[in-house]
Amino acid sequence: MSHDERQRVSSGAPYEPQFGYCRAVRDGDRIFIAGTAPIAPDGTPFAPGDPTAQTQRCLDIIQEALQSLGASLNDVVRTRLYLTRRDDWQAVAQVHGQVFADIRPACTLLVVAGLLDPQWLVEIEAEAVCHSS
C-alpha cells in the first residue's frame, strides 16, 4: 500500500494541521491512533479534574476513529496511557479495564511531567489489527 492508498481519519483538532498528523492511519490491516486527549466536541478540555470522565472521552474518540476505518475496539492490540497525576492510575485503569475487559490488549501506563494542555490528565494511544476490509 502506497502513502496515497493509506486511509486517514481527522478528528478536526486544530493541532493536526499544525503538527502535520491525523487522528488515525490505516495501512493495510494495521491501524495507528495518535495520542488522544480528552477534548470536548467544541475543542475545549473535557471534564477538567476528572480522570474517569477524561479517560472515557479519550476512548470514545478512539472508538470513533476505529469505526471510521472499518474497525472496532475489539481490534485493538495495544494501548499506551499517559497520566499527569500518579494517584489517578486506579481510576484510569478501571475505565480502561471496563472497556477492554474481554479484549485485553497489551498496555503501557506512564506517568509524565505534563501534557500539552495542563487540564488534560490523561492521553491515550492505540494500535489495532483489522483483518476486514
C-alpha positions in Angstrom: 0.0 0.0 0.0 1.5 3.3 -1.0 1.3 6.5 1.0 -1.6 7.7 -1.2 -3.5 4.4 -0.5 -3.4 4.8 3.2 -6.7 5.7 4.9 -6.6 8.6 7.2 -9.1 10.0 9.7 -9.0 13.5 11.1 -10.7 14.5 14.3 -10.7 18.1 13.3 -8.4 19.1 16.2 -6.5 22.3 15.5 -3.3 20.6 16.3 -3.5 18.2 13.3 -2.5 20.6 10.5 -0.1 22.5 12.8 1.8 19.3 13.7 1.2 17.5 10.3 -0.6 14.4 11.6 -4.1 12.9 11.7 -6.1 11.1 14.4 -5.7 7.7 12.8 -4.0 6.0 9.9 -4.9 2.6 8.4 -2.1 1.0 6.4 -3.3 -2.5 5.3 -4.6 -4.3 8.3 -2.9 -2.1 10.9 -4.4 1.0 12.4 -2.4 3.5 14.4 -4.2 6.0 16.5 -2.3 9.1 17.6 -2.2 10.3 21.2 -5.8 11.1 22.0 -6.5 13.8 24.6 -9.8 14.5 26.4 -11.1 17.2 24.1 -14.8 18.1 24.0 -16.6 18.5 20.7 -16.2 22.3 21.0 -12.4 21.9 21.3 -12.2 22.7 25.0 -10.7 20.3 27.6 -13.3 17.7 28.6 -14.2 17.3 32.3 -11.3 19.2 33.8 -10.1 17.5 37.0 -12.0 14.2 36.4 -9.7 11.4 35.3 -12.5 8.9 34.9 -14.5 11.1 32.5 -11.4 12.1 30.6 -10.3 8.5 30.1 -13.8 7.6 28.8 -13.7 10.6 26.5 -10.3 9.5 25.1 -11.6 6.0 24.5 -14.8 7.3 22.8 -12.7 9.4 20.4 -10.5 6.3 19.7 -13.6 4.2 19.1 -15.0 6.8 16.6 -11.7 6.8 14.7 -11.6 3.0 14.5 -15.2 2.9 13.3 -14.3 5.4 10.6 -11.6 3.0 9.4 -13.8 -0.1 9.4 -12.6 -1.4 12.8 -13.7 -1.6 16.4 -12.3 -1.6 19.9 -12.2 -5.4 19.5 -9.4 -5.0 17.0 -7.2 -3.1 19.5 -3.9 -4.9 20.3 -2.0 -2.2 22.2 -2.7 0.9 24.2 -0.4 3.4 25.8 -1.8 5.6 28.6 0.0 8.8 29.7 -1.0 10.2 33.1 0.0 13.5 34.7 -1.0 12.5 38.2 0.2 9.2 39.6 -2.7 9.0 42.0 -5.2 8.8 39.1 -3.9 5.4 37.9 -6.6 3.4 39.5 -9.5 5.5 38.2 -7.9 5.4 34.7 -7.2 1.7 34.9 -10.8 1.0 36.0 -12.2 2.7 32.8 -9.7 1.0 30.6 -10.4 -2.3 32.2 -14.2 -1.9 31.7 -13.8 -1.0 28.0 -11.2 -3.7 27.3 -12.3 -6.4 29.8 -12.6 -9.1 27.1 -10.2 -7.7 24.6 -7.2 -7.3 26.8 -4.7 -5.5 24.6 -1.1 -5.1 25.6 -1.0 -1.9 27.7 1.6 0.5 28.9 0.9 3.1 31.6 3.3 6.0 32.1 3.3 9.0 34.4 4.6 12.0 32.6 5.5 15.5 33.8 2.7 17.1 31.7 0.7 17.1 28.6 0.2 19.8 26.0 -2.8 21.3 27.9 -2.4 21.3 31.7 -6.1 20.4 32.1 -5.6 17.1 30.4 -4.9 14.4 33.0 -4.7 11.5 30.5 -3.8 10.9 26.9 -4.1 7.5 25.1 -2.6 6.0 22.0 -3.9 2.8 20.4 -2.9 0.3 17.7 -5.3 -2.2 16.1 -5.1 -5.0 13.6 -8.2 -5.4 11.5 -8.4 -8.2 9.0 -11.7 -7.0 7.4 -11.6 -4.5 4.6 
